[in-house]
């Protein structure tokens, strides 16, 4: 069955709309977590959040490029010109997928932290700034790590380490880390999946010969077709 230009265009418009929503969400969540030092990200590698915020900004730029290339696709095919907008879009989308895979590896190391011994976890806690650890305790409604006594050096929360302290944070913290690992992996996995689909759709629309509307679907996509045009513009 032939695949028309319109089919690929619809796919790309839908994907770009999804990416625009994801980009805004990624930037918003990244800024909130970066400034708030919440428990969900306190133990993540320090480069995860800045890369996530940057990825969100790049996604917005890529969405604009993708929409421009998609809009011009039929004219480029009719004039036998290369669609540099979509070629660039596919290239950047492939790079972003690689970045997201690296981010997933960083989250995997965060997940492994929850299975470590108390000494390892305590050592990681001690690497946090006093404000970060205090915010973690307040956000999880707990006090200290294994001991919620005010005499303990890790019982530093502002809200739950007073005269009536909350429970120790150890079990609550591990459960929180496990829950957030699933969320992070699902988000990165979805971004990678949509990115690969966008890469394939853009590549087919830019580098192949999809059937134009009105051709009655008698011609199928021809991979590797040579284009006689030499001086194509964007």
Buried (B, 14 or more C-beta within 10 A) or exposed (E): EEBBBBBBBEBBBBBBEBBBEBBEEBBEBBBEBBEEBBBBBBBBBEEBBEBBBBBBEBBBEBBEBBBBBBEBBBEBBEEEBBBBBBBBBBEBBBEBBEBBBEBBEBBEEBBEBBEEEEEEBBEEBEEBEEEBBBBBBBBBEBBBBEBBEEEBEBBBBEBBBEEEBBBBBBEBBBEBBEEBBEEBBEBBEEBBEBBEBBBBBBBBBBBBBBBBEEEEEEEEBEEEEEBEEEEEEE
